[in-house]
């Protein structure tokens, strides 16, 4: 089994490259999304519906405070992010990582010779370190791939902490294999 972990900011082409290069896709956000779909009792049926969910305002609450009225809103993307943060506090700082490693282990048990698994949301150093350890333990090939295609959704300046790792490499060009070596060197000792 080969694992390809794509690193890049929003709109950098991670999902696109994965769809062209991999036979399976796994995401660190899969477990979080599955939990949220269960809570909501709803699941998007298409990628367009999912994109609309992430950008739409889901909650619009007016709450009276002594003198002023505050309006609280959040989007679907914020709901997913906040749910993941809550699970980190309630269960484990690596909650979503464990869920992803379970999925990878299941794929590894049922692997085929030509199986290539893509991960399109590798965004934190603990995710990278966990993937390196997993690949070493199960003797899998692991490649980190830098994506920096500037689509209409490209966002190099997002202030969310999930984008900070990718922002370190945004706008840079790497020769084939150079990015993979750099990531392994930086994170395999963590």
Protein Blocks (a to p, Z undefined) as FASTA:
>chain_A
ZZddddddehilmmmmmmmmpcbdcdfklmmmmmmmmmnopacfbfklmmmmmmpcfbdc
dddefklccdddddfklmmmmmmmmmmmmmomklmmmmmmmmmmmmmmmccfklccddfb
bfbfklmmmmmmmmmmnopacdddddfbdcfklcfkbcbfklmmmmmmgoiacdehklmm
mmmmmmmmZZ
